[in-house]
Amino acid sequence: MYKLQLDREFSQDLFSESSKEIRDWVVNAIANIVVADDIIEKHEFVALQEAMGLLDSKEEILDLMKKVKERNLFEVKKIKMDPDLSLKIFFYLAGIAVIDGSLKKSEAELLKKCGNCLDLEVDFIRAVISWSVKQMEINRKLTQDLKTSNKDRNRIIESILMN
C-alpha cells in the first residue's frame, strides 16, 4: 500500500483566511467522504485529523467524532465562496477521497456532489476525479517499483557480502 500524505501547510494556508462557514462545510465534506463507503480505514484517519484541525474547540472535535462514529453527518449542501477557493477545496477533497488507495463508487458520487455544491462545472469535476485516480495509480506503481528496487538492492548487497 502506498502512502499519501496531505500537505498540512497547504491546508493551513488554504483555510487560514476562510470563514467559519467554509471551514465547517469542508469539515463536513471530509467526514462525509471518509464514511461514504461505511468503512473508516486507517489512512482515512489522517483526513479526519485534517478536519479536526479546522475546528475551533474540543467540543466541536468531540461532536465530529461522535457524528462520524454514528455515521450521522449533515448532508453536503451548496455553499457560496470565491471560485478560486472552491477549485482548491475540490482538489483537496479529491486527494482525501483517494487517501486509502482506492476511489469507491460511493466516494466518487459524494465527491461529485461536493463539486456540484461548490458550483463547479461538470467537466471540471470529472477531470479532477480522473486526475486523482491517475495520481493514486501512479503512487501505487511507484510504491511497487520501489519495493522491487529495494529487493534487487538487497539481493545485490547479499551477493556481494557472500563473496
C-alpha positions in Angstrom: 0.0 0.0 0.0 1.4 3.4 -0.9 1.3 6.3 1.5 -0.4 9.6 0.6 0.3 12.5 2.8 -1.7 15.6 3.0 0.3 18.8 3.0 -0.6 20.4 6.3 0.9 23.7 5.4 -1.2 23.8 2.3 -4.4 23.1 4.2 -3.5 25.6 6.9 -2.8 28.3 4.2 -5.9 27.3 2.3 -8.2 27.7 5.3 -6.5 30.2 7.5 -8.4 33.1 6.0 -11.6 31.2 5.4 -14.8 31.9 7.2 -16.1 29.6 9.9 -18.9 28.6 7.5 -16.5 27.5 4.8 -14.3 25.6 7.3 -17.4 23.8 8.7 -18.5 23.0 5.2 -15.1 21.5 4.5 -15.0 19.5 7.7 -18.5 18.1 7.0 -17.4 17.2 3.4 -14.3 15.5 4.6 -16.2 13.5 7.2 -18.9 12.5 4.6 -16.2 11.3 2.2 -14.5 9.3 4.9 -17.7 7.5 5.9 -19.2 7.3 2.4 -18.2 3.6 2.0 -19.2 2.7 5.6 -15.6 1.7 6.3 -13.1 4.0 8.0 -9.6 2.8 7.1 -6.5 3.8 8.9 -5.4 6.1 6.1 -8.7 8.0 6.4 -7.9 8.9 10.0 -5.3 11.3 8.5 -8.2 13.1 6.7 -10.2 13.2 9.9 -7.2 14.8 11.7 -7.2 17.4 9.0 -10.9 18.0 9.6 -10.3 18.3 13.3 -7.6 20.9 12.7 -10.2 23.1 11.1 -12.4 23.1 14.1 -12.3 25.8 16.8 -12.9 23.8 20.0 -12.6 20.5 21.7 -16.4 20.3 21.9 -16.6 20.6 18.1 -14.0 17.8 17.7 -15.9 15.5 20.0 -19.1 16.3 18.2 -17.5 15.5 14.9 -16.1 12.2 16.2 -19.5 11.2 17.6 -21.2 12.0 14.2 -18.6 10.1 12.3 -18.9 7.1 14.7 -22.7 7.1 14.3 -22.5 7.9 10.6 -24.9 10.8 11.4 -23.4 13.7 9.4 -25.0 16.7 7.8 -25.8 16.4 4.2 -23.3 18.3 2.0 -25.2 21.5 0.8 -24.4 24.3 -1.7 -22.1 27.0 -0.4 -21.0 30.2 -2.0 -17.3 31.2 -1.9 -14.6 32.6 -4.1 -14.4 30.5 -7.2 -10.6 30.1 -6.8 -11.1 28.8 -3.3 -13.7 26.4 -4.4 -11.3 24.9 -7.0 -8.6 24.5 -4.4 -11.0 22.9 -2.0 -12.3 20.5 -4.6 -8.7 19.3 -5.4 -8.1 19.0 -1.7 -11.2 16.8 -1.3 -10.3 14.7 -4.3 -7.0 14.0 -2.6 -8.8 12.9 0.5 -11.2 10.7 -1.4 -8.3 8.6 -2.7 -6.2 8.6 0.5 -7.0 5.0 1.2 -5.6 3.9 -2.2 -9.0 3.5 -3.9 -11.9 5.5 -5.0 -15.1 3.6 -4.4 -18.3 4.4 -6.2 -19.9 5.9 -3.1 -16.9 8.2 -2.6 -16.9 9.3 -6.2 -20.6 10.1 -6.1 -20.1 12.2 -2.9 -17.1 13.9 -4.5 -19.3 14.8 -7.5 -21.9 16.1 -5.1 -19.3 18.3 -3.4 -18.2 19.6 -6.7 -21.8 20.5 -7.6 -22.3 22.1 -4.2 -19.2 24.2 -4.9 -20.8 25.3 -8.2 -18.1 23.7 -10.3 -18.6 22.7 -13.9 -19.3 19.0 -14.6 -16.4 18.6 -17.0 -14.0 20.1 -14.3 -15.4 17.7 -11.7 -14.9 14.7 -14.0 -11.4 15.9 -14.9 -10.3 16.3 -11.2 -11.7 12.9 -10.2 -9.9 11.3 -13.2 -6.7 13.1 -12.2 -7.0 11.9 -8.6 -7.5 8.3 -9.7 -4.5 8.6 -12.0 -2.4 10.1 -9.2 -3.4 7.2 -7.0 -2.4 4.7 -9.6 0.9 6.4 -10.2 1.6 6.4 -6.5 0.7 2.7 -6.3 3.0 1.9 -9.2 5.9 4.0 -7.7 5.5 2.1 -4.4 5.6 -1.3 -6.2 8.6 -0.2 -8.2 10.4 1.0 -5.0 9.7 -2.3 -3.3 11.1 -4.2 -6.3 14.1 -1.9 -6.4 14.7 -2.5 -2.7 14.5 -6.3 -3.2 17.0 -6.1 -6.0 19.3 -3.9 -4.0 19.1 -6.3 -1.0 19.8 -9.2 -3.3 22.9 -7.5 -4.8 24.2 -6.5 -1.4 23.7 -10.1 -0.1 25.5 -11.5 -3.1 28.5 -9.1 -2.5 28.6 -9.9 1.2 28.5 -13.7 0.4 31.6 -13.5 -1.9 
